[in-house]
């Protein structure tokens, strides 16, 4: 009996210990869950605060931090790995981005439009090509070089127009999958055009919608990568300054001045000249109106796609046909890339100068055509045109590693360059849409809107 009582007592004690251990484990598990929830909440709060800061400000902070670290701890080479990772991520996604954006844009096109749309399309493409030509001439008048990392140095034999043309023909027929793997942007662009036109002709609407969704998804991936640009810029700045010193900023300042100056020349001289050729009327009132109401917002949003609603509203104020501008404005956000063509051309020419390549004028003109075509596929997100620089660089035999370092330089100066570029791209969408519309008005004998005339002329016409 005593033995039985002892066993019962022992069972009760052991059971109590087990219950206590289970209770302790339960409490520990609850504590771990609460702790994990706090950690997740903390990371979410940090991410929210990070994303709440404007990207431009974050990039500026990254530049400052990278500069300070390069001056204080120049031997901490691990900091430069942030730049390496950032460039590697861009290299991985850029070929896919080019293919799906160009293919989707062509597949979604509409053919139920009149001659005005043909003129708008021509103005978009011609002005983009002229932007690239102006950029070539500016680069030859004021040649630039870049401060690239040591890994970028390679022996590149200068190539003439014949070799450039041969490279183009060879790259065009390269397997499209292999083109994406190798970063062969000429082949990517050609296959994207053929695929997009084939989709437009035979694919069902559901397939076109799927392709558009894929393009949007890849663009979102780019946004995520670019959202981490401040860390990549910090690493790139650290590497450049630790290897080349503060003279790096002098080179970037000169390059930025050339980019912005060329864009302003396009805005104030070349584009108005094109508009005057079709309207035979002073284009500057329209230029002023477009840059005041469209360019200003585009400068801060840094996205042609985000500025589409602003351009739509401006077209309505200008009295344009809604059936026309509802198609031409979204299309312009894709293919009318004057600023992007300037960026691609000048950055590619600077890369060629850095690597010691003497670019002949005919070869430069060929690159202008490629830059114009490439700019038409530029992404609507901030910095999208920079990802197409490798396509132009490939014409001169520059490796993808060199080209992506040039892209990194573009992100460093993009605080100003990308804002001005988007301003030029977006405002000119409305400029040329209005030019095509007003040309048809003139042929019909209709008066242009009042703002297009001087006060004296308005009074004479009785429209003051």
C-alpha positions in Angstrom: 0.0 0.0 0.0 2.8 2.3 0.9 4.5 1.5 -2.4 1.3 2.3 -4.2 1.0 5.7 -2.4 4.7 6.4 -3.2 4.0 5.7 -6.9 0.9 7.9 -6.9 2.9 10.7 -5.3 5.7 10.3 -7.8 3.3 10.3 -10.7 1.7 13.5 -9.4 5.1 15.1 -9.1 6.3 14.0 -12.5 3.0 15.0 -14.0 3.3 18.4 -12.4 6.8 18.8 -13.7 5.7 17.8 -17.2 2.8 20.3 -17.0 5.1 23.0 -15.8 7.6 22.2 -18.6 4.7 22.3 -21.2 3.5 25.6 -19.8 7.0 27.0 -19.9 7.4 25.9 -23.5 4.0 27.4 -24.4 5.0 30.7 -22.7 8.4 30.6 -24.4 6.7 30.0 -27.8 4.3 32.9 -27.2 7.2 35.0 -26.2 9.0 34.0 -29.4 5.9 34.8 -31.5 5.6 38.2 -29.9 9.2 38.9 -30.4 9.0 37.9 -34.1 6.0 40.1 -34.5 7.9 43.0 -33.0 10.8 42.3 -35.4 8.5 42.1 -38.4 6.8 45.3 -37.4 10.1 47.0 -36.9 11.3 46.0 -40.4 8.0 47.2 -41.8 8.3 50.5 -40.1 11.9 50.9 -41.3 10.8 50.0 -44.9 7.9 52.4 -44.7 10.1 55.2 -43.5 12.7 54.4 -46.2 10.1 54.4 -48.9 8.6 57.5 -47.5 11.8 59.4 -48.4 12.0 60.7 -52.0 14.3 58.5 -54.1 16.3 61.6 -55.2 17.0 62.5 -51.6 18.0 58.9 -50.8 20.4 58.8 -53.7 21.9 62.1 -52.6 22.4 60.7 -49.1 23.9 57.5 -50.6 26.4 59.7 -52.6 27.3 61.7 -49.5 27.8 58.5 -47.4 29.8 56.8 -50.1 32.1 59.9 -50.4 32.6 60.2 -46.7 33.4 56.5 -46.3 35.8 56.6 -49.3 37.7 59.5 -47.6 37.7 58.0 -44.1 38.1 54.2 -44.8 39.4 53.9 -48.4 40.6 50.3 -47.8 37.2 49.0 -46.7 36.6 47.4 -50.1 33.6 45.4 -48.9 31.6 48.6 -49.1 32.1 48.6 -52.9 30.3 45.3 -53.1 27.0 47.1 -52.7 27.7 48.7 -56.0 28.7 45.4 -57.6 25.5 43.8 -56.4 23.4 46.6 -57.7 25.1 46.5 -61.2 24.7 42.7 -61.3 21.0 43.0 -60.6 20.6 45.5 -63.4 22.5 43.3 -65.8 20.2 40.4 -64.9 16.9 42.1 -65.5 17.7 44.7 -68.2 17.6 42.3 -71.3 14.2 40.9 -70.2 12.9 44.5 -69.7 13.9 45.6 -73.2 12.3 42.6 -74.8 8.9 42.6 -73.0 8.5 46.4 -73.2 9.1 46.7 -76.9 7.1 43.6 -77.8 4.2 44.7 -75.6 4.1 48.2 -77.1 4.0 46.8 -80.6 1.4 44.2 -79.8 -1.0 46.7 -78.2 -0.9 49.2 -81.1 -4.1 50.3 -82.8 -4.6 50.8 -86.6 -8.0 52.5 -86.6 -6.6 56.1 -86.8 -6.4 58.8 -89.5 -3.5 60.6 -91.1 -3.0 62.8 -88.1 -1.8 59.8 -86.1 0.7 59.0 -88.8 2.1 62.5 -88.5 2.3 62.2 -84.7 4.1 58.9 -85.1 6.5 60.5 -87.6 7.2 63.5 -85.4 7.9 61.3 -82.4 10.4 59.1 -84.2 12.0 61.9 -86.2 12.5 64.1 -83.2 14.0 61.2 -81.2 16.4 60.5 -84.1 17.3 64.2 -84.3 18.0 64.3 -80.6 20.5 61.5 -81.0 22.1 63.3 -83.9 22.4 66.5 -81.9 23.9 64.5 -79.0 26.5 63.0 -81.4 27.5 66.4 -82.6 27.7 67.7 -79.0 29.8 64.8 -78.0 32.3 65.4 -80.8 32.5 69.1 -80.0 32.8 68.5 -76.2 34.2 65.0 -75.8 33.8 63.4 -72.4 35.4 60.5 -70.6 34.3 58.5 -67.5 36.0 57.3 -64.4 35.4 53.6 -64.5 36.6 50.9 -62.2 39.8 49.0 -62.9 37.8 45.9 -64.0 36.5 47.9 -66.9 39.9 48.4 -68.6 40.3 46.2 -71.6 42.0 46.3 -75.0 39.3 47.2 -77.6 40.4 47.6 -81.2 38.9 50.8 -82.8 36.2 49.8 -85.3 35.1 51.5 -88.5 31.6 51.6 -90.0 32.1 48.3 -91.9 32.9 46.4 -88.7 30.1 48.1 -86.8 27.6 47.1 -89.6 29.0 43.5 -89.6 28.5 43.3 -85.8 25.0 44.5 -86.2 24.1 41.9 -88.8 25.6 39.2 -86.8 23.9 40.2 -83.5 20.5 40.7 -85.2 20.2 37.0 -86.1 21.6 35.6 -82.8 19.3 33.2 -80.9 16.9 35.4 -78.8 17.5 33.4 -75.7 21.2 33.6 -76.2 20.9 37.3 -76.8 19.3 37.8 -73.4 21.9 35.6 -71.7 24.8 37.5 -73.4 23.2 41.0 -73.1 23.1 41.3 -76.9 20.6 44.2 -77.1 20.6 44.5 -80.9 19.3 41.0 -81.2 16.9 41.5 -78.3 15.4 44.6 -80.0 15.0 42.9 -83.3 13.4 39.8 -82.0 11.2 41.9 -79.7 9.9 43.9 -82.7 9.2 40.7 -84.7 7.5 39.1 -81.8 5.4 42.2 -81.0 4.2 42.5 -84.7 3.4 38.8 -84.8 1.4 39.1 -81.6 -0.5 42.1 -83.0 -1.4 40.1 -86.1 -2.5 36.7 -84.8 -2.7 36.7 -81.0 -6.0 36.8 -79.1 -6.8 39.8 -76.9 -6.2 37.7 -73.8 -2.7 36.9 -75.0 -2.0 40.6 -75.6 -3.3 41.4 -72.1 -1.0 38.7 -70.7 2.0 40.2 -72.5 1.1 43.6 -71.1 0.8 42.2 -67.6 4.3 40.6 -68.0 5.7 43.9 -69.1 4.1 45.6 -66.1 5.5 42.9 -63.8 9.0 43.3 -65.1 8.7 47.0 -64.8 7.7 46.4 -61.1 10.9 44.3 -60.7 12.9 47.2 -62.0 11.2 49.6 -59.6 12.2 47.2 -56.7 15.8 47.2 -57.9 15.9 50.9 -58.4 14.4 51.4 -55.0 17.7 50.0 -53.6 19.7 52.3 -55.8 20.9 54.5 -52.9 22.9 51.5 -51.5 24.3 50.7 -55.0 25.2 54.3 -55.6 27.0 54.4 -52.2 29.1 51.5 -53.3 29.8 52.9 -56.7 30.8 56.3 -55.3 33.0 54.6 -52.7 34.8 52.5 -55.4 35.2 55.5 -57.8 36.5 57.9 -55.2 38.7 55.4 -53.4 40.3 54.6 -56.8 40.2 57.9 -58.6 39.9 60.6 -55.9 37.5 63.5 -55.7 38.3 64.4 -59.3 35.6 62.0 -60.1 33.0 64.6 -59.4 34.7 67.1 -61.8 34.2 64.5 -64.6 30.6 63.9 -63.6 29.9 67.6 -63.5 31.3 68.1 -67.0 29.3 65.2 -68.3 26.1 66.4 -66.6 26.6 69.9 -68.0 26.9 68.4 -71.5 23.7 66.3 -71.1 21.6 69.1 -69.7 22.9 71.6 -72.2 22.2 69.3 -75.2 18.7 68.7 -73.9 18.1 72.4 -73.6 19.3 73.0 -77.1 16.8 70.4 -78.3 14.0 72.0 -76.3 14.7 75.6 -77.4 16.1 75.2 -80.9 15.6 71.9 -82.7 12.1 70.9 -81.6 10.7 74.3 -82.2 12.3 74.3 -85.7 10.5 71.0 -86.4 7.2 72.4 -85.2 7.6 75.5 -87.3 8.3 73.5 -90.4 4.8 72.0 -90.1 2.9 74.9 -88.6 4.6 77.9 -90.2 3.7 79.6 -87.0 5.6 80.8 -83.9 6.0 77.6 -81.9 7.3 79.1 -78.7 3.9 79.8 -77.1 3.1 76.1 -77.4 6.6 75.2 -76.1 6.1 77.4 -73.1 2.6 76.0 -72.3 3.8 72.4 -72.6 6.8 72.8 -70.3 4.9 74.9 -67.8 2.0 72.5 -67.4 3.6 69.2 -68.3 7.3 69.5 -68.1 7.3 70.9 -64.6 5.4 68.0 -63.1 7.4 65.5 -65.1 10.6 67.0 -63.7 9.5 65.9 -60.2 7.7 62.6 -60.9 10.6 61.5 -63.1 8.3 59.1 -65.0 6.7 59.6 -68.4 4.1 57.0 -67.6 3.1 58.8 -64.3 2.7 62.0 -66.2 0.2 60.7 -68.8 -2.9 61.9 -66.9 -1.3 65.4 -66.7 -0.7 65.4 -70.5 -4.2 64.2 -71.1 -5.6 67.1 -69.2 -3.3 69.5 -71.0 -4.4 68.2 -74.4 -8.0 68.8 -73.4 -7.1 72.4 -72.4 -5.4 72.8 -75.8 -8.6 71.8 -77.6 -7.2 68.6 -79.1 -9.3 65.7 -80.4 -9.8 63.2 -77.6 -9.9 60.2 -79.9 -6.4 61.2 -81.1 -4.6 62.2 -77.9 -6.1 59.3 -75.9 -3.9 57.1 -78.2 -1.0 59.3 -79.1 -0.1 60.5 -75.5 0.3 56.9 -74.1 2.2 56.0 -77.2 4.4 59.0 -76.8 5.3 57.9 -73.3 6.8 54.8 -74.9 8.4 55.9 -78.2 8.9 59.7 -78.0 12.1 59.7 -76.0 14.1 62.8 -77.0 15.8 63.1 -73.7 16.5 59.4 -73.5 18.1 59.4 -77.0 20.4 62.2 -75.8 21.3 60.3 -72.6 22.0 57.0 -74.4 24.1 58.6 -77.2 26.2 60.9 -75.0 26.9 58.2 -72.4 27.8 55.7 -75.0 30.1 58.2 -76.8 31.8 59.0 -73.4 32.3 55.2 -72.8 33.9 54.9 -76.3 36.2 57.9 -75.6 37.1 56.4 -72.2 38.2 53.1 -73.8 40.2 54.9 -76.5 37.9 54.2 -79.4 37.9 56.7 -82.3 34.3 56.9 -83.4 33.9 58.0 -87.0 31.0 60.2 -87.9 29.2 57.6 -90.1 29.5 55.1 -87.2 28.2 57.7 -84.8 25.2 58.3 -87.1 24.5 54.5 -87.1 24.6 54.6 -83.3 22.1 57.5 -83.5 19.6 55.3 -85.3 20.1 52.5 -82.7 19.9 55.0 -79.8 16.6 56.3 -81.3 15.2 52.8 -81.6 16.4 51.9 -78.1 15.0 55.0 -76.6 11.6 54.0 -78.0 11.7 51.1 -75.7 12.8 53.0 -72.6 10.9 52.1 -69.5 8.4 54.5 -68.0 10.1 54.3 -64.6 12.8 56.6 -63.3 16.2 55.9 -64.9 14.7 53.6 -67.5 16.7 54.9 -70.4 20.0 54.1 -68.6 19.3 50.4 -68.9 19.4 50.8 -72.7 22.9 52.2 -72.8 24.5 48.7 -73.2 22.6 48.3 -76.5 24.4 51.4 -78.0 27.7 50.5 -76.4 27.6 47.0 -78.0 28.0 48.7 -81.4 31.6 49.6 -80.5 32.5 46.2 -79.1 32.3 47.4 -75.5 31.6 44.5 -73.1 28.5 44.3 -71.0 30.6 44.8 -67.8 31.9 48.1 -69.1 28.4 49.2 -70.3 26.8 48.4 -66.9 29.5 50.5 -65.2 28.4 53.4 -67.4 24.8 52.7 -66.3 26.1 53.1 -62.7 27.6 56.5 -63.6 24.2 57.4 -65.1 22.5 56.6 -61.8 25.0 58.8 -60.0 24.2 61.9 -62.1 20.6 60.8 -62.5 19.5 63.1 -59.6 19.5 65.9 -62.1 19.9 64.2 -65.5 16.8 61.9 -65.2 14.6 64.7 -64.0 15.5 66.9 -67.0 15.3 64.0 -69.4 11.8 63.1 -68.2 10.8 66.7 -68.5 11.9 66.8 -72.1 10.3 63.4 -72.9 6.9 64.1 -71.5 6.4 67.7 -72.5 7.4 66.9 -76.1 4.6 64.2 -76.2 2.0 67.1 -76.0 4.1 69.4 -78.3 4.1 67.0 -81.2 0.5 65.7 -80.7 -0.6 69.4 -80.8 1.5 70.1 -83.8 -0.2 67.3 -85.8 -3.6 68.5 -84.7 -3.0 72.2 -85.4 -1.6 71.4 -88.8 -4.9 69.8 -89.7 -6.7 72.9 -88.4 -4.6 75.1 -90.6 -5.4 73.0 -93.7 -9.1 73.3 -92.8 -8.9 77.0 -92.4 -9.5 77.0 -88.7 -7.9 79.4 -86.3 -5.4 78.2 -83.8 -6.1 78.6 -80.1 -5.7 82.2 -78.8 -2.6 81.5 -76.8 -0.7 80.8 -80.0 -1.0 84.4 -81.1 0.5 87.6 -79.8 -1.8 90.2 -78.1 -1.6 92.4 -81.2 -2.5 89.5 -83.5 -5.3 88.3 -81.2 -6.8 91.8 -81.3 -6.6 92.0 -85.1 -8.3 88.6 -85.4 -11.0 89.5 -82.8 -10.2 86.6 -80.5 -8.7 88.6 -77.6 
